[in-house]
């Protein structure tokens, strides 16, 4: 959302409505064509960008020189089959600029070439590598994610907590895809309002990422995972998206488990609105996320 070149809310609604009406195969092709594995030039000119690898997994640093202030690990969205996209770089750079922290975007493997558990395996591998290098200090790093990447951040956090060696200070998630089973009875009602995603498109992506898997598996649907020991979570969602009923259920589970939570629903906002639009709503969301990160990472 960082750049003035991004869309305002109404422009985003118009363009995404047209885009969503494309045949599914054309839509998927378009997503592959706009994949951006490194930041656009306009961001690379104003940020220190370095590309590194571990076990053939690319990860990209933004302003690595600020790592002592804190590190934001970005697990990007794209339904586990696509991405990262330009708007995701905007969001990560925006958070890095406002917090004066470093960012790391993990370009994990995508389905169908690399189905589950490739994505969480890759993210965990990079995080453990960065920790071994001394780049992730206790209480000085967080995971931030959007959509499927938001779910991925929750999944990997659960893994790290179970392993008990390195744990993020907090999580920031936008519109996380917490229930791959898509079995909430209210989902269909909100799907009618959603101009960004659809059950048909998600079902195709799920078939590529998790063929033959039990979709209630907590590693696919973190709404079913244990969360009582989670670090603080900042979560936002728009009311015009089909994930809203599941995210509300997940919010209630976090509250019941006693997890520290900052939660916001933006009326009539679209899927991952802090990332893809340049509006008062998105600026408020990023300001809230920034304050949350600065507080939880003791900066």
N, C-alpha and C positions, 0 to 999 in steps of 0.2 A: 504493500500500500504506500510505500515510502515516497514515491515520485509524484510530482504534479502531472506526469504523463499518464498516470493511472486513471481509471474511470470513476466518475461520480456514481452514486447509487442508481439513478434513473437510467443513465447511459449503460451501466452494467446490466440492468434488467433487460433493456431492449436488445443489446447484443447477445446476451446469454440466451434469451428467448429464441432468437434466430438460430443460434448455434445448436441449441438443444433439439431443434426440429430436424436436424440433419439425420439421414439414415444412420443407424448405430455403427455400421462398418466405416462410414465416412467420418463420423464423430471420432472414432478410435484412431483413424488415420491422422486426423487433424491434431489430436493430442500428441501423437508420436512426432509429428512435424514441428510442433512448437516446443518440444523438449529442449531444455537449456541446461546442459551439464556444468556450465560455468557461468559466472555473473555476466550480465550484459556490459558492454564497454562503458556505458555511462556510469555504472557502479564501480567497475574496475578502475576507472580513472580517479575515483575519490576514496577508494579503500585499498588496503594492502591485501592482495589475494595470492594465496599459495596453494597449490594442488599437491596432495601427498597420497600415498597408498599403503595399505597393509593387507596382506593376503589377497592381493589383486582388487581390493575394494577401494575405490576412490573416495577421498574426503577432501573438502575444500575449506581452508581457513579464511576467515575474514578478520583482518586486523589482529593477527596473531600476537603482535607486540603488546596487546592489552590483556593477554591471558591471565596475568597476575591479578587483575581486577575481577575476573570471573570468565567462565566459558559457557556459551549457549550452544548446546548440541541440537541441531535441527533435523528432525525426522520428517521429511516432506511428504505431502499428500500426492494423490494421483491414483487411488484405488489399487495400490500395489502393482500396477501394470504400466504406469506412466510417470512423467515428471523427472526432475523438478522443472518448474515453469518460471517465467520471468517474475511474476508477482510474488513468488516465494522468496526469491532473492531480495526483492524490495523489502519484504517484511523482516527478514533476518537482518539485513543491513540497517533498517530502521531501529530495531531493537538494540543492535550493537552500538549505533550512534548515540542513542538516548541513554544507554547504560554505561557507555565507554568500556564495554567488555568485548571479548573476542567471540567469534561465531565459528561453528563447524557444521557444514552441511554434509551429510553422509549420503552418497549416491549409491544406495544399496541396490542389489540385483532385483530385477523386475520379472514378474510372470508375463507370458507363459514359459519363457526360457528357464526361469528360476522360481518355481512355486514355493509355497510354505515348506520349510521354515527359513528360507533364504533371507528374507527381509529382517526378521528379528535377530537371526544369527549374525548377519553382517553388522547391524547396528551394535550389538553386544561386543563383537570383535573389535570394532573401532574404538568404542568407549574403553574397553579394557586395555587396548594398546595405548591410548592417550593417557590413561591413568598410570600405566607402567613407565611411560616416558616422563611422568611428573607434571603433565599438563593439567590434570584435574585434581585440585586440592579439595580436601574435605570442607564441605559447606560453601564452596566457591564455584559450583557449576550446576547447571539446570538442563533439562530436556524440554524443548519447545517443538510442538508439532501441530499439523493441520489435517483435518479430515482423516483419511487412512493413516497419515503420519501421526495424528493425534492419538489414535488407537495404538499405533506402534510404540509411541512413547510410554503409554500405560503398560503395554505388554513387556517391554524391555525393563521398565522400572520394577515390575513384579519379579522378573528373572534376577535382577541385581539384588533386590531385597532378599530373595531366597538364598542367593549365594553369599550375601553378607559381607562382601569385601569393599565395594564402592557403591555409594548411593547418592543420587542427585539431591541437592538441597530443596528443590521444588520442581514442579511441572507447570507448563503453560500450554493449554490445548485449545484449539479453535475447532468447533463442530466435529468432535471426534466420532469416528465410525465404530461405536462400541458394541454393536450387535449385528454380526454378519448374518445371523439367521433371519433377520428382517421379519420377525414374527410378532412384533408388537401390534395389537389390533388397531391402534390409532395411526399407524404409519401411513396407511392408504389415504387418510384424510389430509395429512400434511404433504403427501407426495403431489397432490393436485396443486399445491402452492409453490412447489419447488421448480425453479427454472434452470437449475444447474445440474441436477442428478436425477436419475430415474431408476426404478426397480429393474427395468429391462437392462439398462447399462450396467448396473451393479451386479446383476446376476451373471452377465457375461464375464465380468472381471473376476467374480468369485470362482466361477468354474475354471478359470485359468490359474488362479492363485491357490485355491484349496480343493483340487479335484478329489472327490471321494472322502473328504474329511468331514468329521462331525462339526458343524458350524457353531455348535454351542461350546466347543472347546475354548477355555479361557484364553488360549493363545491366539485365537481368532476373534473371539467376542469377549473383550476384557470386562464387559458388564457382569460376567460370571466368575471373575477372578476374586481372590481374597484381597482386601484393600485396607484392613484395619490398621496396618503399620505404614501406610503411605505417607510420604512427605506432603507439605502443603501443595494445593492444586489451584490454579487459576483457569477457569473454563468459561468460554463464551459461545453463544449460539444465536442464530437468528430465528425468528418465529415463522419464517416462510421456508422451512426446509424439512425434509422428510425424516431426518435423524432426530428431530426435536423430542418426540415421545421417549425414545431410548435414552437420550441425553438427560431428560428430566428424571427418568428412573435411576440412571447412574448417579446423578446429583443427590437423589434421596438416599442411595446406598452409601455414598461418601459421608453424608451428614449423619446417618445412623451409626456409621462406624467411627465417628468422632474425628474424621480427617479434617484438618483445617482447609477451608474452601472459600474461594472468592468466585462467585458465579453470577453471570449476567446474561439475560435474554434481551436482545435488541428487537423491538417491535418492527415487523415487516422486513427485517433484514434478510439478505440472501446467505447462502452457504459460504462459510469462511469469509464473511464480509470484511474483517479487519485487513485481509490480505489483498483482496482483488478490487477494492474501490477506494477512492479518495474522497472522503466525506466526513462530516462531523461525527457520524456514528463510528467510523473506523478510527478516526483520530482519538476519540474517547477510549476506544478499546485498547489501542496501542499505549496510550498514556497510563491506563490502568495496569496493563501488563508490565510496563516499564517500572512503575512504582512497586509493584509486587516483586519483581526480580531484584530491584535495588534493596528492598527490605529483607527478603529472604536470603540473599547472598551477602548481607551485611556490608554493603558498599556505601 
